[in-house]
Amino acid sequence: MKRIFTKADEMELAVNYKAARNAFVFLEVMLAVYCLIYRLKTGELPWVWLIFIGSGVVFWGTKSIETKRLTAPGDSDEE
C-alpha cells in the first residue's frame, strides 16, 4: 500500500519553512494595513486587531523560547 504522506527531505523542509514565513509576513502586513485603514475611517480598532496581536505574540514567543533552548550552554558538541 502506497503511503500518502512521506517524510520531507532537507530541501523540502527549507522550501516549506520559507513559504510559511512569507505567508506569515504577508498576513501580518495585510492585517496591519486593514487595521490602520479601519482605525482612520471609524476611529475604532477592529476585532481583527486581536488576531494581529495574537499572531505576533505567538511568533515572537516561539522565537524567543526556541532561541533560548537551542543556544543554552551545555548543548553543543564542542565540549
DOFI-981127 format. One record per residue: y, z, x of N, C-alpha, C, O in turn; residue number from 1. Coordinates in pm, whole numbers. Layout:
REM DOFI-981127
<tilo><n_yy>Y</n_yy><n_zz>Z</n_zz><n_xx>X</n_xx><ca_yy>Y</ca_yy><ca_zz>Z</ca_zz><ca_xx>X</ca_xx><c_yy>Y</c_yy><c_zz>Z</c_zz><c_xx>X</c_xx><o_yy>Y</o_yy><o_zz>Z</o_zz><o_xx>X</o_xx><i>NUM</i></tilo>
...
END
This chain:
REM DOFI-981127
<tilo><n_yy>-118</n_yy><n_zz>0</n_zz><n_xx>84</n_xx><ca_yy>0</ca_yy><ca_zz>0</ca_zz><ca_xx>0</ca_xx><c_yy>124</c_yy><c_zz>0</c_zz><c_xx>88</c_xx><o_yy>135</o_yy><o_zz>79</o_zz><o_xx>181</o_xx><i>1</i></tilo>
<tilo><n_yy>216</n_yy><n_zz>-89</n_zz><n_xx>58</n_xx><ca_yy>338</ca_yy><ca_zz>-101</ca_zz><ca_xx>138</ca_xx><c_yy>435</c_yy><c_zz>12</c_zz><c_xx>106</c_xx><o_yy>456</o_yy><o_zz>47</o_zz><o_xx>-10</o_xx><i>2</i></tilo>
<tilo><n_yy>494</n_yy><n_zz>67</n_zz><n_xx>209</n_xx><ca_yy>591</ca_yy><ca_zz>175</ca_zz><ca_xx>192</ca_xx><c_yy>725</c_yy><c_zz>117</c_zz><c_xx>147</c_xx><o_yy>770</o_yy><o_zz>15</o_zz><o_xx>198</o_xx><i>3</i></tilo>
<tilo><n_yy>786</n_yy><n_zz>183</n_zz><n_xx>53</n_xx><ca_yy>917</ca_yy><ca_zz>139</ca_zz><ca_xx>2</ca_xx><c_yy>1027</c_yy><c_zz>176</c_zz><c_xx>101</c_xx><o_yy>1114</o_yy><o_zz>95</o_zz><o_xx>133</o_xx><i>4</i></tilo>
<tilo><n_yy>1022</n_yy><n_zz>298</n_zz><n_xx>150</n_xx><ca_yy>1123</ca_yy><ca_zz>345</ca_zz><ca_xx>245</ca_xx><c_yy>1060</c_yy><c_zz>358</c_zz><c_xx>382</c_xx><o_yy>951</o_yy><o_zz>414</o_zz><o_xx>396</o_xx><i>5</i></tilo>
<tilo><n_yy>1128</n_yy><n_zz>307</n_zz><n_xx>481</n_xx><ca_yy>1082</ca_yy><ca_zz>323</ca_zz><ca_xx>619</ca_xx><c_yy>1188</c_yy><c_zz>398</c_zz><c_xx>696</c_xx><o_yy>1305</o_yy><o_zz>399</o_zz><o_xx>659</o_xx><i>6</i></tilo>
<tilo><n_yy>1145</n_yy><n_zz>462</n_zz><n_xx>802</n_xx><ca_yy>1239</ca_yy><ca_zz>537</ca_zz><ca_xx>885</ca_xx><c_yy>1331</c_yy><c_zz>440</c_zz><c_xx>958</c_xx><o_yy>1286</o_yy><o_zz>344</o_zz><o_xx>1019</o_xx><i>7</i></tilo>
<tilo><n_yy>1463</n_yy><n_zz>468</n_zz><n_xx>950</n_xx><ca_yy>1561</ca_yy><ca_zz>380</ca_zz><ca_xx>1013</ca_xx><c_yy>1557</c_yy><c_zz>395</c_zz><c_xx>1165</c_xx><o_yy>1537</o_yy><o_zz>504</o_zz><o_xx>1218</o_xx><i>8</i></tilo>
<tilo><n_yy>1577</n_yy><n_zz>283</n_zz><n_xx>1233</n_xx><ca_yy>1584</ca_yy><ca_zz>289</ca_zz><ca_xx>1378</ca_xx><c_yy>1726</c_yy><c_zz>328</c_zz><c_xx>1419</c_xx><o_yy>1814</o_yy><o_zz>347</o_zz><o_xx>1335</o_xx><i>9</i></tilo>
<tilo><n_yy>1747</n_yy><n_zz>340</n_zz><n_xx>1550</n_xx><ca_yy>1875</ca_yy><ca_zz>389</ca_zz><ca_xx>1601</ca_xx><c_yy>1993</c_yy><c_zz>300</c_zz><c_xx>1562</c_xx><o_yy>2099</o_yy><o_zz>350</o_zz><o_xx>1527</o_xx><i>10</i></tilo>
<tilo><n_yy>1974</n_yy><n_zz>168</n_zz><n_xx>1569</n_xx><ca_yy>2082</ca_yy><ca_zz>77</ca_zz><ca_xx>1535</ca_xx><c_yy>2115</c_yy><c_zz>85</c_zz><c_xx>1386</c_xx><o_yy>2232</o_yy><o_zz>85</o_zz><o_xx>1349</o_xx><i>11</i></tilo>
<tilo><n_yy>2014</n_yy><n_zz>91</n_zz><n_xx>1303</n_xx><ca_yy>2038</ca_yy><ca_zz>100</ca_zz><ca_xx>1159</ca_xx><c_yy>2108</c_yy><c_zz>231</c_zz><c_xx>1123</c_xx><o_yy>2194</o_yy><o_zz>233</o_zz><o_xx>1035</o_xx><i>12</i></tilo>
<tilo><n_yy>2073</n_yy><n_zz>339</n_zz><n_xx>1190</n_xx><ca_yy>2142</ca_yy><ca_zz>466</ca_zz><ca_xx>1168</ca_xx><c_yy>2289</c_yy><c_zz>456</c_zz><c_xx>1205</c_xx><o_yy>2374</o_yy><o_zz>507</o_zz><o_xx>1133</o_xx><i>13</i></tilo>
<tilo><n_yy>2319</n_yy><n_zz>390</n_zz><n_xx>1316</n_xx><ca_yy>2457</ca_yy><ca_zz>374</ca_zz><ca_xx>1359</ca_xx><c_yy>2536</c_yy><c_zz>289</c_zz><c_xx>1259</c_xx><o_yy>2651</o_yy><o_zz>321</o_zz><o_xx>1228</o_xx><i>14</i></tilo>
<tilo><n_yy>2475</n_yy><n_zz>183</n_zz><n_xx>1208</n_xx><ca_yy>2541</ca_yy><ca_zz>97</ca_zz><ca_xx>1110</ca_xx><c_yy>2566</c_yy><c_zz>174</c_zz><c_xx>981</c_xx><o_yy>2675</o_yy><o_zz>166</o_zz><o_xx>924</o_xx><i>15</i></tilo>
<tilo><n_yy>2466</n_yy><n_zz>250</n_zz><n_xx>935</n_xx><ca_yy>2482</ca_yy><ca_zz>329</ca_zz><ca_xx>813</ca_xx><c_yy>2590</c_yy><c_zz>435</c_zz><c_xx>829</c_xx><o_yy>2668</o_yy><o_zz>460</o_zz><o_xx>737</o_xx><i>16</i></tilo>
<tilo><n_yy>2594</n_yy><n_zz>498</n_zz><n_xx>946</n_xx><ca_yy>2696</ca_yy><ca_zz>600</ca_zz><ca_xx>973</ca_xx><c_yy>2835</c_yy><c_zz>540</c_zz><c_xx>967</c_xx><o_yy>2926</o_yy><o_zz>597</o_zz><o_xx>906</o_xx><i>17</i></tilo>
<tilo><n_yy>2852</n_yy><n_zz>424</n_zz><n_xx>1032</n_xx><ca_yy>2984</ca_yy><ca_zz>360</ca_zz><ca_xx>1032</ca_xx><c_yy>3024</c_yy><c_zz>316</c_zz><c_xx>891</c_xx><o_yy>3141</o_yy><o_zz>331</o_zz><o_xx>853</o_xx><i>18</i></tilo>
<tilo><n_yy>2930</n_yy><n_zz>264</n_zz><n_xx>814</n_xx><ca_yy>2959</ca_yy><ca_zz>222</ca_zz><ca_xx>677</ca_xx><c_yy>2998</c_yy><c_zz>342</c_zz><c_xx>591</c_xx><o_yy>3092</o_yy><o_zz>335</o_zz><o_xx>512</o_xx><i>19</i></tilo>
<tilo><n_yy>2927</n_yy><n_zz>452</n_zz><n_xx>606</n_xx><ca_yy>2959</ca_yy><ca_zz>573</ca_zz><ca_xx>529</ca_xx><c_yy>3095</c_yy><c_zz>628</c_zz><c_xx>568</c_xx><o_yy>3172</o_yy><o_zz>672</o_zz><o_xx>482</o_xx><i>20</i></tilo>
<tilo><n_yy>3125</n_yy><n_zz>626</n_zz><n_xx>695</n_xx><ca_yy>3255</ca_yy><ca_zz>675</ca_zz><ca_xx>741</ca_xx><c_yy>3368</c_yy><c_zz>587</c_zz><c_xx>690</c_xx><o_yy>3471</o_yy><o_zz>638</o_zz><o_xx>647</o_xx><i>21</i></tilo>
<tilo><n_yy>3350</n_yy><n_zz>456</n_zz><n_xx>694</n_xx><ca_yy>3453</ca_yy><ca_zz>365</ca_zz><ca_xx>643</ca_xx><c_yy>3472</c_yy><c_zz>382</c_zz><c_xx>492</c_xx><o_yy>3585</o_yy><o_zz>378</o_zz><o_xx>444</o_xx><i>22</i></tilo>
<tilo><n_yy>3363</n_yy><n_zz>402</n_zz><n_xx>418</n_xx><ca_yy>3372</ca_yy><ca_zz>423</ca_zz><ca_xx>274</ca_xx><c_yy>3446</c_yy><c_zz>553</c_zz><c_xx>244</c_xx><o_yy>3526</o_yy><o_zz>559</o_zz><o_xx>151</o_xx><i>23</i></tilo>
<tilo><n_yy>3421</n_yy><n_zz>657</n_zz><n_xx>323</n_xx><ca_yy>3489</ca_yy><ca_zz>784</ca_zz><ca_xx>304</ca_xx><c_yy>3638</c_yy><c_zz>771</c_zz><c_xx>330</c_xx><o_yy>3720</o_yy><o_zz>822</o_zz><o_xx>253</o_xx><i>24</i></tilo>
<tilo><n_yy>3674</n_yy><n_zz>704</n_zz><n_xx>437</n_xx><ca_yy>3816</ca_yy><ca_zz>685</ca_zz><ca_xx>470</ca_xx><c_yy>3884</c_yy><c_zz>604</c_zz><c_xx>360</c_xx><o_yy>3996</o_yy><o_zz>638</o_zz><o_xx>319</o_xx><i>25</i></tilo>
<tilo><n_yy>3820</n_yy><n_zz>499</n_zz><n_xx>311</n_xx><ca_yy>3875</ca_yy><ca_zz>419</ca_zz><ca_xx>203</ca_xx><c_yy>3896</c_yy><c_zz>505</c_zz><c_xx>78</c_xx><o_yy>4002</o_yy><o_zz>499</o_zz><o_xx>15</o_xx><i>26</i></tilo>
<tilo><n_yy>3797</n_yy><n_zz>585</n_zz><n_xx>43</n_xx><ca_yy>3807</ca_yy><ca_zz>673</ca_zz><ca_xx>-73</ca_xx><c_yy>3924</c_yy><c_zz>770</c_zz><c_xx>-59</c_xx><o_yy>4001</o_yy><o_zz>788</o_zz><o_xx>-152</o_xx><i>27</i></tilo>
<tilo><n_yy>3936</n_yy><n_zz>831</n_zz><n_xx>57</n_xx><ca_yy>4044</ca_yy><ca_zz>928</ca_zz><ca_xx>79</ca_xx><c_yy>4182</c_yy><c_zz>862</c_zz><c_xx>70</c_xx><o_yy>4273</o_yy><o_zz>917</o_zz><o_xx>9</o_xx><i>28</i></tilo>
<tilo><n_yy>4196</n_yy><n_zz>745</n_zz><n_xx>130</n_xx><ca_yy>4325</ca_yy><ca_zz>675</ca_zz><ca_xx>125</ca_xx><c_yy>4360</c_yy><c_zz>636</c_zz><c_xx>-18</c_xx><o_yy>4473</o_yy><o_zz>655</o_zz><o_xx>-61</o_xx><i>29</i></tilo>
<tilo><n_yy>4264</n_yy><n_zz>581</n_zz><n_xx>-91</n_xx><ca_yy>4291</ca_yy><ca_zz>538</ca_zz><ca_xx>-229</ca_xx><c_yy>4323</c_yy><c_zz>657</c_zz><c_xx>-319</c_xx><o_yy>4411</o_yy><o_zz>648</o_zz><o_xx>-404</o_xx><i>30</i></tilo>
<tilo><n_yy>4252</n_yy><n_zz>769</n_zz><n_xx>-302</n_xx><ca_yy>4282</ca_yy><ca_zz>888</ca_zz><ca_xx>-381</ca_xx><c_yy>4420</c_yy><c_zz>943</c_zz><c_xx>-346</c_xx><o_yy>4493</o_yy><o_zz>988</o_zz><o_xx>-435</o_xx><i>31</i></tilo>
<tilo><n_yy>4457</n_yy><n_zz>940</n_zz><n_xx>-219</n_xx><ca_yy>4590</ca_yy><ca_zz>988</ca_zz><ca_xx>-179</ca_xx><c_yy>4699</c_yy><c_zz>900</c_zz><c_xx>-240</c_xx><o_yy>4800</o_yy><o_zz>952</o_zz><o_xx>-289</o_xx><i>32</i></tilo>
<tilo><n_yy>4680</n_yy><n_zz>770</n_zz><n_xx>-237</n_xx><ca_yy>4779</ca_yy><ca_zz>677</ca_zz><ca_xx>-295</ca_xx><c_yy>4789</c_yy><c_zz>700</c_zz><c_xx>-445</c_xx><o_yy>4899</o_yy><o_zz>707</o_zz><o_xx>-500</o_xx><i>33</i></tilo>
<tilo><n_yy>4674</n_yy><n_zz>711</n_zz><n_xx>-511</n_xx><ca_yy>4675</ca_yy><ca_zz>734</ca_zz><ca_xx>-656</ca_xx><c_yy>4748</c_yy><c_zz>864</c_zz><c_xx>-691</c_xx><o_yy>4831</o_yy><o_zz>866</o_zz><o_xx>-781</o_xx><i>34</i></tilo>
<tilo><n_yy>4717</n_yy><n_zz>971</n_zz><n_xx>-619</n_xx><ca_yy>4781</ca_yy><ca_zz>1100</ca_zz><ca_xx>-646</ca_xx><c_yy>4931</c_yy><c_zz>1093</c_zz><c_xx>-621</c_xx><o_yy>5009</o_yy><o_zz>1150</o_zz><o_xx>-697</o_xx><i>35</i></tilo>
<tilo><n_yy>4972</n_yy><n_zz>1024</n_zz><n_xx>-517</n_xx><ca_yy>5115</ca_yy><ca_zz>1011</ca_zz><ca_xx>-487</ca_xx><c_yy>5186</c_yy><c_zz>934</c_zz><c_xx>-597</c_xx><o_yy>5293</o_yy><o_zz>976</o_zz><o_xx>-643</o_xx><i>36</i></tilo>
<tilo><n_yy>5130</n_yy><n_zz>822</n_zz><n_xx>-639</n_xx><ca_yy>5192</ca_yy><ca_zz>742</ca_zz><ca_xx>-745</ca_xx><c_yy>5197</c_yy><c_zz>820</c_zz><c_xx>-876</c_xx><o_yy>5299</o_yy><o_zz>819</o_zz><o_xx>-945</o_xx><i>37</i></tilo>
<tilo><n_yy>5089</n_yy><n_zz>888</n_zz><n_xx>-910</n_xx><ca_yy>5084</ca_yy><ca_zz>967</ca_zz><ca_xx>-1033</ca_xx><c_yy>5188</c_yy><c_zz>1079</c_zz><c_xx>-1028</c_xx><o_yy>5255</o_yy><o_zz>1106</o_zz><o_xx>-1128</o_xx><i>38</i></tilo>
<tilo><n_yy>5200</n_yy><n_zz>1143</n_zz><n_xx>-913</n_xx><ca_yy>5298</ca_yy><ca_zz>1252</ca_zz><ca_xx>-895</ca_xx><c_yy>5441</c_yy><c_zz>1200</c_zz><c_xx>-910</c_xx><o_yy>5524</o_yy><o_zz>1266</o_zz><o_xx>-973</o_xx><i>39</i></tilo>
<tilo><n_yy>5470</n_yy><n_zz>1082</n_zz><n_xx>-853</n_xx><ca_yy>5604</ca_yy><ca_zz>1025</ca_zz><ca_xx>-863</ca_xx><c_yy>5637</c_yy><c_zz>983</c_zz><c_xx>-1006</c_xx><o_yy>5752</o_yy><o_zz>995</o_zz><o_xx>-1049</o_xx><i>40</i></tilo>
<tilo><n_yy>5538</n_yy><n_zz>935</n_zz><n_xx>-1081</n_xx><ca_yy>5561</ca_yy><ca_zz>889</ca_zz><ca_xx>-1219</ca_xx><c_yy>5572</c_yy><c_zz>1004</c_zz><c_xx>-1318</c_xx><o_yy>5658</o_yy><o_zz>1002</o_zz><o_xx>-1406</o_xx><i>41</i></tilo>
<tilo><n_yy>5485</n_yy><n_zz>1105</n_zz><n_xx>-1305</n_xx><ca_yy>5478</ca_yy><ca_zz>1210</ca_zz><ca_xx>-1407</ca_xx><c_yy>5532</c_yy><c_zz>1344</c_zz><c_xx>-1360</c_xx><o_yy>5567</o_yy><o_zz>1428</o_zz><o_xx>-1442</o_xx><i>42</i></tilo>
<tilo><n_yy>5538</n_yy><n_zz>1366</n_zz><n_xx>-1231</n_xx><ca_yy>5583</ca_yy><ca_zz>1495</ca_zz><ca_xx>-1178</ca_xx><c_yy>5471</c_yy><c_zz>1598</c_zz><c_xx>-1173</c_xx><o_yy>5496</o_yy><o_zz>1713</o_zz><o_xx>-1136</o_xx><i>43</i></tilo>
<tilo><n_yy>5349</n_yy><n_zz>1559</n_zz><n_xx>-1209</n_xx><ca_yy>5234</ca_yy><ca_zz>1650</ca_zz><ca_xx>-1205</ca_xx><c_yy>5126</c_yy><c_zz>1593</c_zz><c_xx>-1115</c_xx><o_yy>5121</o_yy><o_zz>1474</o_zz><o_xx>-1087</o_xx><i>44</i></tilo>
<tilo><n_yy>5039</n_yy><n_zz>1682</n_zz><n_xx>-1069</n_xx><ca_yy>4924</ca_yy><ca_zz>1638</ca_zz><ca_xx>-990</ca_xx><c_yy>4808</c_yy><c_zz>1606</c_zz><c_xx>-1084</c_xx><o_yy>4782</o_yy><o_zz>1684</o_zz><o_xx>-1176</o_xx><i>45</i></tilo>
<tilo><n_yy>4738</n_yy><n_zz>1495</n_zz><n_xx>-1064</n_xx><ca_yy>4624</ca_yy><ca_zz>1462</ca_zz><ca_xx>-1150</ca_xx><c_yy>4502</c_yy><c_zz>1546</c_zz><c_xx>-1113</c_xx><o_yy>4498</o_yy><o_zz>1607</o_zz><o_xx>-1006</o_xx><i>46</i></tilo>
<tilo><n_yy>4401</n_yy><n_zz>1548</n_zz><n_xx>-1203</n_xx><ca_yy>4279</ca_yy><ca_zz>1622</ca_zz><ca_xx>-1174</ca_xx><c_yy>4203</c_yy><c_zz>1561</c_zz><c_xx>-1057</c_xx><o_yy>4120</o_yy><o_zz>1628</o_zz><o_xx>-995</o_xx><i>47</i></tilo>
<tilo><n_yy>4231</n_yy><n_zz>1435</n_zz><n_xx>-1026</n_xx><ca_yy>4166</ca_yy><ca_zz>1367</ca_zz><ca_xx>-913</ca_xx><c_yy>4204</c_yy><c_zz>1436</c_zz><c_xx>-781</c_xx><o_yy>4133</o_yy><o_zz>1423</o_zz><o_xx>-681</o_xx><i>48</i></tilo>
<tilo><n_yy>4313</n_yy><n_zz>1507</n_zz><n_xx>-782</n_xx><ca_yy>4358</ca_yy><ca_zz>1580</ca_zz><ca_xx>-664</ca_xx><c_yy>4248</c_yy><c_zz>1676</c_zz><c_xx>-617</c_xx><o_yy>4230</o_yy><o_zz>1695</o_zz><o_xx>-496</o_xx><i>49</i></tilo>
<tilo><n_yy>4175</n_yy><n_zz>1736</n_zz><n_xx>-711</n_xx><ca_yy>4067</ca_yy><ca_zz>1828</ca_zz><ca_xx>-673</ca_xx><c_yy>3957</c_yy><c_zz>1756</c_zz><c_xx>-596</c_xx><o_yy>3902</o_yy><o_zz>1812</o_zz><o_xx>-501</o_xx><i>50</i></tilo>
<tilo><n_yy>3924</n_yy><n_zz>1634</n_zz><n_xx>-636</n_xx><ca_yy>3823</ca_yy><ca_zz>1555</ca_zz><ca_xx>-565</ca_xx><c_yy>3874</c_yy><c_zz>1523</c_zz><c_xx>-424</c_xx><o_yy>3799</o_yy><o_zz>1532</o_zz><o_xx>-326</o_xx><i>51</i></tilo>
<tilo><n_yy>4000</n_yy><n_zz>1485</n_zz><n_xx>-415</n_xx><ca_yy>4061</ca_yy><ca_zz>1452</ca_zz><ca_xx>-286</ca_xx><c_yy>4056</c_yy><c_zz>1573</c_zz><c_xx>-192</c_xx><o_yy>4013</o_yy><o_zz>1561</o_zz><o_xx>-77</o_xx><i>52</i></tilo>
<tilo><n_yy>4098</n_yy><n_zz>1688</n_zz><n_xx>-240</n_xx><ca_yy>4098</ca_yy><ca_zz>1809</ca_zz><ca_xx>-157</ca_xx><c_yy>3955</c_yy><c_zz>1852</c_zz><c_xx>-126</c_xx><o_yy>3924</o_yy><o_zz>1887</o_zz><o_xx>-13</o_xx><i>53</i></tilo>
<tilo><n_yy>3867</n_yy><n_zz>1850</n_zz><n_xx>-227</n_xx><ca_yy>3728</ca_yy><ca_zz>1892</ca_zz><ca_xx>-207</ca_xx><c_yy>3655</c_yy><c_zz>1808</c_zz><c_xx>-104</c_xx><o_yy>3582</o_yy><o_zz>1862</o_zz><o_xx>-21</o_xx><i>54</i></tilo>
<tilo><n_yy>3673</n_yy><n_zz>1677</n_zz><n_xx>-109</n_xx><ca_yy>3605</ca_yy><ca_zz>1591</ca_zz><ca_xx>-13</ca_xx><c_yy>3657</c_yy><c_zz>1614</c_zz><c_xx>129</c_xx><o_yy>3581</o_yy><o_zz>1609</o_zz><o_xx>225</o_xx><i>55</i></tilo>
<tilo><n_yy>3785</n_yy><n_zz>1640</n_zz><n_xx>141</n_xx><ca_yy>3841</ca_yy><ca_zz>1672</ca_zz><ca_xx>273</ca_xx><c_yy>3787</c_yy><c_zz>1803</c_zz><c_xx>327</c_xx><o_yy>3756</o_yy><o_zz>1813</o_zz><o_xx>446</o_xx><i>56</i></tilo>
<tilo><n_yy>3775</n_yy><n_zz>1903</n_zz><n_xx>241</n_xx><ca_yy>3721</ca_yy><ca_zz>2033</ca_zz><ca_xx>282</ca_xx><c_yy>3575</c_yy><c_zz>2019</c_zz><c_xx>326</c_xx><o_yy>3535</o_yy><o_zz>2077</o_zz><o_xx>427</o_xx><i>57</i></tilo>
<tilo><n_yy>3498</n_yy><n_zz>1944</n_zz><n_xx>251</n_xx><ca_yy>3357</ca_yy><ca_zz>1923</ca_zz><ca_xx>287</ca_xx><c_yy>3347</c_yy><c_zz>1850</c_zz><c_xx>421</c_xx><o_yy>3268</o_yy><o_zz>1888</o_zz><o_xx>506</o_xx><i>58</i></tilo>
<tilo><n_yy>3428</n_yy><n_zz>1744</n_zz><n_xx>439</n_xx><ca_yy>3424</ca_yy><ca_zz>1668</ca_zz><ca_xx>564</ca_xx><c_yy>3461</c_yy><c_zz>1755</c_zz><c_xx>684</c_xx><o_yy>3386</o_yy><o_zz>1764</o_zz><o_xx>781</o_xx><i>59</i></tilo>
<tilo><n_yy>3576</n_yy><n_zz>1820</n_zz><n_xx>676</n_xx><ca_yy>3622</ca_yy><ca_zz>1898</ca_zz><ca_xx>791</ca_xx><c_yy>3537</c_yy><c_zz>2023</c_zz><c_xx>813</c_xx><o_yy>3519</o_yy><o_zz>2065</o_zz><o_xx>927</o_xx><i>60</i></tilo>
<tilo><n_yy>3484</n_yy><n_zz>2082</n_zz><n_xx>706</n_xx><ca_yy>3394</ca_yy><ca_zz>2197</ca_zz><ca_xx>721</ca_xx><c_yy>3265</c_yy><c_zz>2156</c_zz><c_xx>791</c_xx><o_yy>3220</o_yy><o_zz>2224</o_zz><o_xx>883</o_xx><i>61</i></tilo>
<tilo><n_yy>3206</n_yy><n_zz>2046</n_zz><n_xx>746</n_xx><ca_yy>3084</ca_yy><ca_zz>1996</ca_zz><ca_xx>809</ca_xx><c_yy>3109</c_yy><c_zz>1959</c_zz><c_xx>955</c_xx><o_yy>3028</o_yy><o_zz>1991</o_zz><o_xx>1042</o_xx><i>62</i></tilo>
<tilo><n_yy>3219</n_yy><n_zz>1892</n_zz><n_xx>981</n_xx><ca_yy>3253</ca_yy><ca_zz>1853</ca_zz><ca_xx>1118</ca_xx><c_yy>3267</c_yy><c_zz>1976</c_zz><c_xx>1208</c_xx><o_yy>3217</o_yy><o_zz>1979</o_zz><o_xx>1320</o_xx><i>63</i></tilo>
<tilo><n_yy>3336</n_yy><n_zz>2076</n_zz><n_xx>1158</n_xx><ca_yy>3356</ca_yy><ca_zz>2198</ca_zz><ca_xx>1235</ca_xx><c_yy>3225</c_yy><c_zz>2271</c_zz><c_xx>1263</c_xx><o_yy>3199</o_yy><o_zz>2311</o_zz><o_xx>1376</o_xx><i>64</i></tilo>
<tilo><n_yy>3143</n_yy><n_zz>2287</n_zz><n_xx>1160</n_xx><ca_yy>3016</ca_yy><ca_zz>2358</ca_zz><ca_xx>1176</ca_xx><c_yy>2922</c_yy><c_zz>2283</c_zz><c_xx>1271</c_xx><o_yy>2861</o_yy><o_zz>2343</o_zz><o_xx>1360</o_xx><i>65</i></tilo>
<tilo><n_yy>2910</n_yy><n_zz>2152</n_zz><n_xx>1252</n_xx><ca_yy>2820</ca_yy><ca_zz>2073</ca_zz><ca_xx>1337</ca_xx><c_yy>2870</c_yy><c_zz>2066</c_zz><c_xx>1482</c_xx><o_yy>2790</o_yy><o_zz>2071</o_zz><o_xx>1575</o_xx><i>66</i></tilo>
<tilo><n_yy>3000</n_yy><n_zz>2055</n_zz><n_xx>1501</n_xx><ca_yy>3055</ca_yy><ca_zz>2055</ca_zz><ca_xx>1636</ca_xx><c_yy>3027</c_yy><c_zz>2187</c_zz><c_xx>1706</c_xx><o_yy>2987</o_yy><o_zz>2189</o_zz><o_xx>1822</o_xx><i>67</i></tilo>
<tilo><n_yy>3047</n_yy><n_zz>2296</n_zz><n_xx>1634</n_xx><ca_yy>3020</ca_yy><ca_zz>2428</ca_zz><ca_xx>1692</ca_xx><c_yy>2872</c_yy><c_zz>2444</c_zz><c_xx>1723</c_xx><o_yy>2836</o_yy><o_zz>2498</o_zz><o_xx>1828</o_xx><i>68</i></tilo>
<tilo><n_yy>2786</n_yy><n_zz>2396</n_zz><n_xx>1633</n_xx><ca_yy>2641</ca_yy><ca_zz>2410</ca_zz><ca_xx>1652</ca_xx><c_yy>2593</c_yy><c_zz>2326</c_zz><c_xx>1770</c_xx><o_yy>2509</o_yy><o_zz>2371</o_zz><o_xx>1849</o_xx><i>69</i></tilo>
<tilo><n_yy>2644</n_yy><n_zz>2203</n_zz><n_xx>1783</n_xx><ca_yy>2596</ca_yy><ca_zz>2114</ca_zz><ca_xx>1887</ca_xx><c_yy>2657</c_yy><c_zz>2141</c_zz><c_xx>2024</c_xx><o_yy>2603</o_yy><o_zz>2098</o_zz><o_xx>2126</o_xx><i>70</i></tilo>
<tilo><n_yy>2768</n_yy><n_zz>2212</n_zz><n_xx>2028</n_xx><ca_yy>2831</ca_yy><ca_zz>2242</ca_zz><ca_xx>2157</ca_xx><c_yy>2816</c_yy><c_zz>2388</c_zz><c_xx>2195</c_xx><o_yy>2884</o_yy><o_zz>2436</o_zz><o_xx>2286</o_xx><i>71</i></tilo>
<tilo><n_yy>2728</n_yy><n_zz>2460</n_zz><n_xx>2127</n_xx><ca_yy>2707</ca_yy><ca_zz>2602</ca_zz><ca_xx>2157</ca_xx><c_yy>2648</c_yy><c_zz>2617</c_zz><c_xx>2296</c_xx><o_yy>2564</o_yy><o_zz>2536</o_zz><o_xx>2337</o_xx><i>72</i></tilo>
<tilo><n_yy>2689</n_yy><n_zz>2720</n_zz><n_xx>2371</n_xx><ca_yy>2633</ca_yy><ca_zz>2741</ca_zz><ca_xx>2504</ca_xx><c_yy>2485</c_yy><c_zz>2774</c_zz><c_xx>2496</c_xx><o_yy>2440</o_yy><o_zz>2841</o_zz><o_xx>2403</o_xx><i>73</i></tilo>
<tilo><n_yy>2410</n_yy><n_zz>2727</n_zz><n_xx>2593</n_xx><ca_yy>2268</ca_yy><ca_zz>2754</ca_zz><ca_xx>2597</ca_xx><c_yy>2183</c_yy><c_zz>2646</c_zz><c_xx>2532</c_xx><o_yy>2061</o_yy><o_zz>2653</o_zz><o_xx>2538</o_xx><i>74</i></tilo>
<tilo><n_yy>2245</n_yy><n_zz>2548</n_zz><n_xx>2470</n_xx><ca_yy>2170</ca_yy><ca_zz>2441</ca_zz><ca_xx>2404</ca_xx><c_yy>2150</c_yy><c_zz>2319</c_zz><c_xx>2493</c_xx><o_yy>2081</o_yy><o_zz>2224</o_zz><o_xx>2453</o_xx><i>75</i></tilo>
<tilo><n_yy>2207</n_yy><n_zz>2319</n_zz><n_xx>2610</n_xx><ca_yy>2198</ca_yy><ca_zz>2200</ca_zz><ca_xx>2695</ca_xx><c_yy>2072</c_yy><c_zz>2208</c_zz><c_xx>2783</c_xx><o_yy>2015</o_yy><o_zz>2315</o_zz><o_xx>2802</o_xx><i>76</i></tilo>
<tilo><n_yy>2033</n_yy><n_zz>2094</n_zz><n_xx>2835</n_xx><ca_yy>1917</ca_yy><ca_zz>2087</ca_zz><ca_xx>2923</ca_xx><c_yy>1955</c_yy><c_zz>2101</c_zz><c_xx>3069</c_xx><o_yy>1869</o_yy><o_zz>2086</o_zz><o_xx>3156</o_xx><i>77</i></tilo>
<tilo><n_yy>2079</n_yy><n_zz>2128</n_zz><n_xx>3099</n_xx><ca_yy>2128</ca_yy><ca_zz>2131</ca_zz><ca_xx>3237</ca_xx><c_yy>2097</c_yy><c_zz>2262</c_zz><c_xx>3306</c_xx><o_yy>2120</o_yy><o_zz>2273</o_zz><o_xx>3426</o_xx><i>78</i></tilo>
<tilo><n_yy>2049</n_yy><n_zz>2361</n_zz><n_xx>3237</n_xx><ca_yy>2026</ca_yy><ca_zz>2493</ca_zz><ca_xx>3297</ca_xx><c_yy>1912</c_yy><c_zz>2494</c_zz><c_xx>3392</c_xx><o_yy>1881</o_yy><o_zz>2597</o_zz><o_xx>3451</o_xx><i>79</i></tilo>
END
